[in-house]
Amino acid sequence: MSKKDLLAEIEDKKELYGYQKGDIDKIFERLDNAPHNYHLLYQLPTGGGKTVIFSEITRRYLEQHNKKVVVLTHRIELCKQTSKMLKAFDVKNKIINSAIKELPDQEEYSCFVAMIETLKNRLNDEKLEIQDVGLVIIDEAHFNSFRKLFSAFENAFILGVTATPLSSNIKLPMYENYSELIVGDTIQNLIDKGFLAKATTYSYDVGLTSLKVGINGDYTVKSSDDLYSNMVMQEKLLHAYTEKALGKKTLIFNNGINTSLHVYESFRHAGYNIRHLDNTTSTEDRKDILQWFKKTPDAILTSVGILTTGFDEPTVETIILNRATKSLTLYFQMIGRGSRRLPNKDSFTVIDLGNNALRFGLWNNPVDWQHIFKSPEYYLESLRDDADIESNFKYVMPDELRKKFSKSIDISMDIHEEFKFTVKNNLKAKTIIEKSLEQHATMCVENTEELIDARKLSKELNDDIEYRIKQYCICLGNVTKNYRSWLIEDYSQKLTIAIGRIYRIKIMSEL
């Protein structure tokens, strides 16, 4: 965000909204009445103005108490943004960055802003000590790395602020470090009041059973790269973009650099205006890319996690989740990048290619944050697993594709019912595949004039074929990933042969 944009935002937000004033009053009720070393957690959705709220809290606290305030963040960009916002609220503050080794001038400041790792290192060196700290504010408090500094502020009131009060490490639940959670306004209420843009979500069914979960509880980068870098998924992504987001400013989130680079090449090859950004991008290139993204109306930016926090570009119109995640926090952070409302923007699009909405619910659905805060283990255990999600998939041919098969009356097949029929009549399971092949081949021949066009049209059935094979494998039971892949490949080859056979029958009948 440019200095001009930030100052404009500050001017807009200096006048606190009703819900912000109400939450500040609640927090001060605890500050005034709870023990001086009380730990309080505050939840507010991304875009609700958390920085504005804790800037006003800082201003008011310093006005009422003869003690200092420390604001902790986990990224340097957030340090700078926070410092500027505090200054707008007339709070004189100093950033403790890597260049600061000592604080000989600390009496000149009532507030300090620091990155967690930097402050921890300075305190460990015993060269830096901040005296008379009465309030510590922790931004993005769900990151458990902040725990490292709790012991350094044993006599201070700690206020954690987050959009999602669920620890980044399930083994370190937030209720162990915070005595109470105050829940702010809901996403839906903020939409209804005109503070956030409305999200329209389009979910595309994706088979995730090949993904592996790492020690951090989320899907591994390698297994994600293997899935999302393959040609089928790249084509699905391109199709989703052209169908739902063509020409709109779009932000694509991936789970691996390799995937993001594949996305970049696929979109560039298709003629779209796209750039790639990851944590290895130089500071100068990052600045150039973000400036380009800001000023280019149809810009597409593919990235790897780096833009989930500390990034604010209100003109984003589409968020594409080209990844699956088991992190509720990450899910909300990614979608939140598109939720900023503008005079000419009251809605945005979410394209989900990771079954995330089926796992967590829609972004604006009600969430019982108190339950999640108090019982995170129970909440995480209750989430639907991938096998359960996929077992309930039902393929529906898109309207545009259906038009290409307009001459065919019957285009669907209930694989489970067909399997029941084969069992009942002592037939071989492969008869289901044979019947499906016959139907697909007939559809292709019925809706074309030439053999080459019929075979070309069959490529449009890839999603339906994959779905049918998946259901077939579920019916069979214990089927390996390799066998399923072979079945799909074998099906495609046999479909080409079947189309040729049915086409010849058609020609002969017309003679």
C-alpha positions as CSV (number, residue, x, y, z in Angstrom):
1,M,0.0,0.0,0.0
2,S,1.4,3.4,-1.0
3,K,1.8,6.2,1.6
4,K,-1.0,8.2,-0.1
5,D,-3.4,5.2,0.1
6,L,-2.6,4.5,3.7
7,L,-3.1,8.2,4.7
8,A,-6.4,8.2,2.9
9,E,-7.5,5.1,4.7
10,I,-6.4,6.6,8.0
11,E,-8.5,9.6,7.4
12,D,-11.5,7.5,6.5
13,K,-11.1,5.3,9.6
14,K,-10.3,7.8,12.3
15,E,-14.0,8.1,12.9
16,L,-14.6,4.8,14.6
17,Y,-17.7,2.7,13.6
18,G,-20.3,1.7,16.2
19,Y,-19.2,-1.9,16.4
20,Q,-15.6,-0.8,16.9
21,K,-16.5,1.5,19.7
22,G,-18.6,-1.2,21.4
23,D,-15.7,-3.7,21.2
24,I,-13.2,-1.2,22.6
25,D,-15.5,-0.5,25.5
26,K,-15.7,-4.2,26.3
27,I,-11.9,-4.5,26.2
28,F,-11.5,-1.5,28.5
29,E,-14.0,-3.0,30.9
30,R,-11.5,-5.9,31.3
31,L,-8.5,-3.6,31.4
32,D,-10.1,-1.7,34.2
33,N,-11.4,-4.6,36.3
34,A,-9.3,-7.7,35.6
35,P,-5.9,-8.4,37.2
36,H,-3.1,-6.2,35.8
37,N,-1.5,-9.3,34.1
38,Y,-4.7,-10.7,32.6
39,H,-4.5,-12.3,29.1
40,L,-7.4,-11.4,26.8
41,L,-8.1,-12.5,23.3
42,Y,-10.1,-10.4,20.8
43,Q,-11.5,-11.8,17.5
44,L,-12.6,-9.7,14.6
45,P,-12.9,-10.7,10.9
46,T,-10.2,-9.6,8.4
47,G,-11.2,-6.2,7.0
48,G,-13.1,-5.3,10.3
49,G,-10.3,-2.8,11.2
50,K,-8.3,-4.6,13.9
51,T,-5.4,-2.1,13.5
52,V,-7.7,0.8,13.9
53,I,-9.2,-0.7,17.1
54,F,-5.9,-1.5,18.8
55,S,-4.5,1.9,17.8
56,E,-7.4,3.6,19.6
57,I,-7.0,1.3,22.5
58,T,-3.3,2.3,22.7
59,R,-4.2,6.0,22.6
60,R,-6.8,5.7,25.3
61,Y,-4.7,3.5,27.5
62,L,-1.7,5.9,27.4
63,E,-4.1,8.7,28.2
64,Q,-5.3,6.9,31.3
65,H,-2.2,5.1,32.5
66,N,1.4,6.1,33.2
67,K,2.8,3.0,31.6
68,K,4.1,2.0,28.1
69,V,2.6,-0.1,25.3
70,V,4.3,-2.7,23.2
71,V,2.7,-3.9,19.9
72,L,4.0,-7.1,18.5
73,T,3.7,-8.4,14.9
74,H,5.2,-11.2,13.0
75,R,6.2,-9.4,9.7
76,I,8.1,-6.2,9.0
77,E,5.4,-4.9,6.7
78,L,2.9,-5.1,9.5
79,C,5.3,-3.2,11.8
80,K,5.4,-0.3,9.4
81,Q,1.7,-0.3,8.7
82,T,1.0,-0.4,12.5
83,S,3.4,2.4,13.3
84,K,1.8,4.7,10.7
85,M,-1.7,3.9,12.0
86,L,-0.6,4.6,15.6
87,K,0.9,8.0,14.5
88,A,-2.4,8.9,12.9
89,F,-4.0,8.4,16.4
90,D,-1.4,10.7,17.8
91,V,0.6,7.9,19.4
92,K,4.3,8.6,19.3
93,N,6.0,5.3,18.7
94,K,9.3,3.7,17.8
95,I,9.8,0.6,15.6
96,I,12.3,-1.9,17.1
97,N,13.9,-3.4,14.0
98,S,17.1,-5.3,13.3
99,A,19.1,-2.1,13.3
100,I,18.1,-1.2,16.9
101,K,20.4,-2.8,19.4
102,E,19.7,-0.6,22.4
103,L,17.1,2.0,23.5
104,P,18.9,4.9,25.1
105,D,16.0,7.2,24.0
106,Q,13.1,5.1,25.3
107,E,11.9,7.8,27.7
108,E,11.0,9.8,24.5
109,Y,8.4,7.1,23.5
110,S,5.3,5.7,25.1
111,C,4.8,3.0,22.5
112,F,7.1,0.5,20.8
113,V,6.3,-1.6,17.7
114,A,8.4,-4.7,17.2
115,M,8.6,-8.0,15.2
116,I,8.5,-10.9,17.5
117,E,11.8,-12.5,16.5
118,T,13.7,-9.2,16.6
119,L,12.5,-8.3,20.1
120,K,13.2,-11.8,21.4
121,N,16.8,-11.6,20.2
122,R,17.3,-8.2,21.7
123,L,15.9,-9.3,25.1
124,N,18.1,-12.4,25.0
125,D,21.2,-10.3,24.3
126,E,20.3,-8.4,27.5
127,K,21.2,-5.2,25.8
128,L,17.6,-4.0,25.5
129,E,15.0,-3.6,28.2
130,I,11.7,-1.8,27.9
131,Q,10.7,-0.4,31.2
132,D,7.2,0.1,32.7
133,V,5.2,-1.8,30.1
134,G,1.6,-2.0,31.2
135,L,0.0,-3.3,27.9
136,V,1.2,-5.7,25.3
137,I,-0.9,-6.0,22.1
138,I,-0.2,-9.0,19.9
139,D,-1.4,-8.8,16.3
140,E,-2.2,-12.1,14.5
141,A,-2.2,-13.7,17.9
142,H,-3.0,-17.2,16.5
143,F,0.7,-17.6,15.6
144,N,2.1,-19.5,18.6
145,S,5.6,-18.0,18.1
146,F,4.4,-15.1,20.3
147,R,4.4,-17.3,23.3
148,K,8.2,-16.9,23.4
149,L,7.8,-13.4,24.8
150,F,5.0,-13.9,27.4
151,S,7.6,-14.5,30.2
152,A,9.2,-11.1,29.4
153,F,6.0,-9.3,30.2
154,E,4.8,-11.1,33.2
155,N,3.4,-8.0,34.8
156,A,1.6,-6.6,31.8
157,F,-1.9,-6.9,30.5
158,I,-1.7,-8.9,27.2
159,L,-4.3,-8.4,24.5
160,G,-4.2,-10.8,21.6
161,V,-5.9,-9.8,18.4
162,T,-6.9,-12.3,15.6
163,A,-9.5,-13.0,13.0
164,T,-9.3,-16.7,13.9
165,P,-8.8,-17.7,17.5
166,L,-7.3,-21.1,16.6
167,S,-3.6,-21.7,17.3
168,S,-1.3,-22.5,14.3
169,N,-0.2,-25.4,16.4
170,I,-2.9,-27.8,17.7
171,K,-0.6,-29.0,20.4
172,L,-0.5,-25.4,21.8
173,P,-4.1,-24.4,22.1
174,M,-4.8,-20.7,22.7
175,Y,-6.9,-21.3,25.9
176,E,-3.6,-22.2,27.6
177,N,-2.4,-18.7,27.3
178,Y,-5.5,-16.6,27.2
179,S,-8.1,-16.5,30.0
180,E,-11.0,-15.2,27.9
181,L,-12.1,-14.5,24.3
182,I,-14.2,-11.5,23.2
183,V,-15.9,-12.1,19.9
184,G,-16.4,-9.2,17.6
185,D,-19.0,-8.7,14.8
186,T,-19.6,-11.5,12.3
187,I,-18.6,-11.4,8.6
188,Q,-22.2,-11.5,7.5
189,N,-23.1,-8.5,9.7
190,L,-20.2,-6.6,8.4
191,I,-21.4,-7.4,4.8
192,D,-25.0,-6.3,5.7
193,K,-23.7,-3.1,7.2
194,G,-21.7,-2.3,4.1
195,F,-18.2,-2.7,5.6
196,L,-17.2,-5.9,3.7
197,A,-17.8,-7.0,0.2
198,K,-20.1,-10.1,-0.4
199,A,-18.4,-13.3,-1.7
200,T,-19.9,-15.5,-4.3
201,T,-18.2,-18.9,-4.1
202,Y,-17.8,-21.4,-7.0
203,S,-16.6,-24.8,-5.9
204,Y,-15.0,-27.3,-8.4
205,D,-14.8,-30.9,-7.2
206,V,-11.2,-32.0,-6.8
207,G,-10.0,-35.5,-5.7
208,L,-7.6,-34.9,-2.8
209,T,-7.0,-38.4,-1.6
210,S,-3.4,-38.3,-3.0
211,L,-2.5,-35.4,-0.7
212,K,-0.5,-36.2,2.4
213,V,-0.7,-34.4,5.8
214,G,2.6,-33.1,7.3
215,I,3.7,-32.7,10.9
216,N,2.2,-29.2,11.0
217,G,-1.3,-30.7,10.4
218,D,-1.7,-29.3,6.9
219,Y,-1.2,-30.8,3.4
220,T,2.5,-31.1,2.4
221,V,3.9,-28.9,-0.3
222,K,5.3,-31.9,-2.2
223,S,2.0,-33.8,-2.4
224,S,0.2,-30.6,-3.3
225,D,2.7,-29.8,-6.0
226,D,2.3,-33.3,-7.5
227,L,-1.4,-32.9,-7.7
228,Y,-1.8,-29.2,-8.7
229,S,1.0,-29.2,-11.2
230,N,-0.4,-32.0,-13.4
231,M,-2.0,-31.1,-16.7
232,V,-5.6,-32.0,-15.6
233,M,-5.5,-29.6,-12.7
234,Q,-3.9,-26.9,-14.7
235,E,-6.7,-27.2,-17.3
236,K,-9.3,-27.2,-14.6
237,L,-7.8,-24.0,-13.2
238,L,-7.8,-22.3,-16.6
239,H,-11.3,-23.4,-17.3
240,A,-12.5,-22.1,-13.9
241,Y,-10.8,-18.7,-14.5
242,T,-12.2,-18.3,-18.0
243,E,-15.7,-19.4,-16.9
244,K,-16.0,-17.2,-13.7
245,A,-13.3,-14.6,-13.6
246,L,-12.2,-13.7,-17.1
247,G,-10.8,-10.1,-17.3
248,K,-11.1,-9.6,-13.5
249,K,-8.2,-8.7,-11.2
250,T,-7.3,-12.1,-9.8
251,L,-5.2,-13.4,-6.9
252,I,-4.3,-17.1,-7.1
253,F,-3.1,-18.9,-3.9
254,N,-1.0,-22.1,-4.3
255,N,0.8,-24.4,-1.8
256,G,4.1,-24.7,-3.6
257,I,6.5,-22.6,-5.7
258,N,6.5,-25.3,-8.4
259,T,2.7,-25.2,-8.7
260,S,2.7,-21.4,-8.9
261,L,5.3,-21.4,-11.6
262,H,3.3,-24.0,-13.6
263,V,0.2,-21.7,-13.2
264,Y,2.3,-18.7,-14.4
265,E,3.4,-20.6,-17.5
266,S,-0.1,-22.1,-18.3
267,F,-1.7,-18.6,-18.1
268,R,1.1,-16.9,-20.0
269,H,0.9,-19.5,-22.7
270,A,-2.9,-18.9,-22.9
271,G,-2.3,-15.2,-23.4
272,Y,-3.3,-13.9,-20.0
273,N,-1.6,-11.0,-18.1
274,I,0.0,-12.8,-15.2
275,R,3.0,-12.5,-12.7
276,H,4.4,-14.8,-10.1
277,L,5.4,-14.0,-6.6
278,D,6.9,-16.0,-3.8
279,N,9.2,-15.5,-0.7
280,T,12.3,-15.8,-2.8
281,T,11.3,-12.8,-4.9
282,S,13.7,-9.8,-4.2
283,T,12.3,-6.8,-2.4
284,E,12.7,-4.6,-5.5
285,D,10.9,-7.1,-7.8
286,R,8.2,-7.6,-5.2
287,K,7.6,-3.9,-5.1
288,D,7.4,-3.7,-8.9
289,I,5.1,-6.7,-9.2
290,L,2.7,-5.3,-6.5
291,Q,2.7,-1.9,-8.2
292,W,1.9,-3.6,-11.6
293,F,-0.9,-5.6,-9.9
294,K,-2.4,-2.5,-8.4
295,K,-2.6,-0.5,-11.6
296,T,-3.5,-3.3,-14.1
297,P,-7.3,-3.9,-14.3
298,D,-7.1,-7.5,-15.6
299,A,-3.9,-8.5,-13.7
300,I,-3.5,-12.1,-12.4
301,L,-1.1,-12.7,-9.6
302,T,-0.1,-16.2,-8.7
303,S,1.6,-16.6,-5.3
304,V,2.6,-18.9,-2.5
305,G,1.2,-17.9,0.9
306,I,3.2,-14.7,1.1
307,L,0.2,-12.5,0.5
308,T,-2.1,-14.0,3.2
309,T,-1.2,-11.3,5.7
310,G,0.3,-7.8,5.5
311,F,-1.0,-7.3,2.0
312,D,-3.9,-5.1,1.2
313,E,-5.1,-4.5,-2.4
314,P,-8.8,-3.5,-2.3
315,T,-9.3,-3.7,-6.1
316,V,-9.0,-7.5,-6.1
317,E,-12.1,-9.0,-7.7
318,T,-11.4,-12.7,-7.6
319,I,-9.7,-15.0,-5.2
320,I,-8.7,-18.5,-6.5
321,L,-7.9,-21.1,-3.9
322,N,-5.7,-23.3,-6.1
323,R,-4.9,-25.5,-3.1
324,A,-6.4,-27.4,-0.3
325,T,-5.8,-26.5,3.4
326,K,-6.7,-27.9,6.7
327,S,-6.0,-24.5,8.3
328,L,-9.2,-22.6,9.1
329,T,-7.0,-19.5,9.7
330,L,-5.4,-19.7,6.3
331,Y,-8.8,-20.3,4.6
332,F,-10.2,-17.0,6.1
333,Q,-6.9,-15.1,5.4
334,M,-6.9,-16.1,1.7
335,I,-10.5,-15.1,1.1
336,G,-10.1,-12.0,3.2
337,R,-7.7,-10.5,0.6
338,G,-10.7,-9.9,-1.6
339,S,-13.2,-8.7,1.0
340,R,-12.3,-5.0,1.0
341,R,-15.3,-2.9,-0.1
342,L,-14.9,0.1,-2.5
343,P,-17.5,2.6,-3.8
344,N,-17.6,0.6,-7.1
345,K,-17.1,-2.8,-5.5
346,D,-19.6,-4.5,-3.2
347,S,-18.9,-8.1,-4.2
348,F,-16.1,-10.4,-5.2
349,T,-15.7,-14.0,-6.5
350,V,-14.1,-17.0,-4.8
351,I,-13.1,-20.0,-6.9
352,D,-12.4,-23.0,-4.7
353,L,-10.3,-25.8,-6.2
354,G,-9.5,-27.5,-2.9
355,N,-12.9,-28.5,-1.5
356,N,-12.2,-25.9,1.2
357,A,-15.8,-24.6,1.4
358,L,-17.0,-28.1,1.8
359,R,-14.5,-28.6,4.6
360,F,-15.0,-25.4,6.6
361,G,-18.3,-23.9,5.2
362,L,-18.7,-20.8,3.2
363,W,-16.6,-17.7,4.3
364,N,-19.6,-15.8,5.6
365,N,-21.3,-18.7,7.4
366,P,-21.7,-18.3,11.2
367,V,-18.8,-19.6,13.2
368,D,-18.9,-20.5,17.0
369,W,-15.6,-19.0,17.9
370,Q,-16.1,-19.5,21.6
371,H,-16.5,-23.2,21.0
372,I,-13.4,-23.3,18.8
373,F,-11.4,-21.3,21.4
374,K,-12.4,-23.6,24.3
375,S,-12.4,-26.9,22.4
376,P,-10.1,-26.7,19.3
377,E,-9.3,-30.4,19.3
378,Y,-13.0,-31.3,19.1
379,Y,-13.6,-28.8,16.4
380,L,-10.7,-30.1,14.2
381,E,-11.8,-33.7,14.8
382,S,-15.3,-32.8,13.6
383,L,-14.1,-31.5,10.2
384,R,-15.1,-33.6,7.2
385,D,-12.2,-35.7,5.8
386,D,-11.4,-35.8,2.1
387,A,-12.8,-39.3,1.5
388,D,-16.2,-38.3,3.0
389,I,-16.3,-35.1,0.9
390,E,-15.4,-36.9,-2.3
391,S,-17.9,-39.7,-1.7
392,N,-20.7,-37.2,-1.8
393,F,-19.5,-35.6,-5.1
394,K,-22.0,-35.7,-7.9
395,Y,-20.9,-34.7,-11.3
396,V,-23.2,-32.3,-13.1
397,M,-22.3,-31.4,-16.7
398,P,-21.9,-27.6,-17.0
399,D,-24.5,-25.8,-19.0
400,E,-22.1,-24.7,-21.8
401,L,-20.8,-28.3,-22.2
402,R,-24.4,-29.6,-22.2
403,K,-25.1,-27.5,-25.2
404,K,-22.4,-29.4,-27.1
405,F,-24.3,-32.6,-26.4
406,S,-27.7,-31.2,-27.1
407,K,-28.8,-34.0,-29.4
408,S,-28.3,-36.6,-26.7
409,I,-31.2,-37.2,-24.3
410,D,-29.4,-39.5,-21.8
411,I,-26.0,-38.2,-20.7
412,S,-25.7,-39.4,-17.1
413,M,-25.1,-42.8,-15.3
414,D,-25.6,-43.8,-11.7
415,I,-22.6,-46.0,-11.2
416,H,-23.7,-47.2,-7.7
417,E,-27.1,-48.3,-9.1
418,E,-25.4,-50.0,-12.0
419,F,-23.1,-51.8,-9.6
420,K,-26.1,-53.0,-7.5
421,F,-27.6,-54.4,-10.8
422,T,-24.4,-56.3,-11.7
423,V,-24.2,-57.9,-8.2
424,K,-27.9,-58.8,-8.3
425,N,-27.6,-60.5,-11.7
426,N,-24.2,-62.1,-11.2
427,L,-22.6,-60.0,-13.9
428,K,-18.9,-58.9,-14.1
429,A,-18.2,-55.5,-12.7
430,K,-16.4,-54.5,-15.9
431,T,-19.8,-54.5,-17.7
432,I,-20.4,-51.1,-16.0
433,I,-17.4,-49.7,-17.7
434,E,-18.5,-51.2,-21.0
435,K,-21.9,-49.6,-20.7
436,S,-20.5,-46.2,-19.8
437,L,-18.1,-46.4,-22.7
438,E,-21.0,-47.1,-25.1
439,Q,-23.0,-44.2,-23.7
440,H,-20.1,-41.7,-24.0
441,A,-19.1,-42.9,-27.5
442,T,-22.7,-42.6,-28.7
443,M,-22.9,-39.0,-27.2
444,C,-19.8,-38.0,-29.2
445,V,-21.0,-39.4,-32.5
446,E,-24.6,-38.1,-32.1
447,N,-23.4,-34.5,-31.7
448,T,-20.8,-34.3,-34.5
449,E,-20.6,-34.9,-38.3
450,E,-17.0,-36.1,-38.7
451,L,-15.0,-38.8,-36.9
452,I,-12.2,-36.3,-36.0
453,D,-14.8,-34.0,-34.4
454,A,-16.3,-36.8,-32.4
455,R,-12.9,-37.8,-31.0
456,K,-12.1,-34.2,-30.3
457,L,-15.5,-33.8,-28.4
458,S,-14.6,-36.8,-26.2
459,K,-11.8,-34.8,-24.6
460,E,-14.6,-32.6,-23.1
461,L,-15.8,-35.6,-21.1
462,N,-12.6,-35.9,-18.9
463,D,-14.3,-34.6,-15.7
464,D,-17.3,-37.0,-16.2
465,I,-14.9,-39.9,-16.9
466,E,-12.8,-39.2,-13.9
467,Y,-16.0,-39.0,-11.7
468,R,-17.4,-42.3,-13.1
469,I,-14.1,-44.1,-12.5
470,K,-13.9,-42.8,-9.0
471,Q,-17.4,-44.0,-8.2
472,Y,-16.6,-47.3,-9.8
473,C,-13.5,-47.7,-7.6
474,I,-15.5,-46.8,-4.5
475,C,-17.9,-49.7,-5.4
476,L,-15.0,-52.1,-5.9
477,G,-13.6,-51.2,-2.5
478,N,-9.9,-51.4,-1.8
479,V,-8.5,-49.9,-5.0
480,T,-5.0,-48.4,-5.3
481,K,-4.3,-44.9,-6.7
482,N,-2.2,-46.5,-9.5
483,Y,-5.1,-48.8,-10.5
484,R,-7.5,-45.9,-10.7
485,S,-5.1,-43.9,-12.8
486,W,-4.7,-46.9,-15.1
487,L,-8.5,-47.3,-15.4
488,I,-8.8,-43.6,-16.5
489,E,-6.1,-44.0,-19.1
490,D,-7.5,-47.3,-20.3
491,Y,-11.0,-45.8,-20.5
492,S,-9.8,-42.9,-22.7
493,Q,-8.1,-45.3,-25.1
494,K,-11.1,-47.6,-25.3
495,L,-13.4,-44.5,-25.8
496,T,-11.4,-43.6,-28.9
497,I,-11.9,-47.1,-30.3
498,A,-15.6,-47.2,-29.4
499,I,-16.2,-43.8,-31.1
500,G,-14.6,-45.2,-34.3
501,R,-16.8,-48.3,-34.2
502,I,-20.1,-46.4,-33.6
503,Y,-19.2,-43.9,-36.3
504,R,-18.7,-46.7,-38.8
505,I,-22.1,-48.2,-37.9
506,K,-23.6,-44.7,-38.4
507,I,-22.0,-44.3,-41.9
508,M,-23.1,-47.8,-42.9
509,S,-26.7,-47.2,-41.9
510,E,-26.8,-44.0,-44.0
511,L,-25.7,-45.7,-47.2
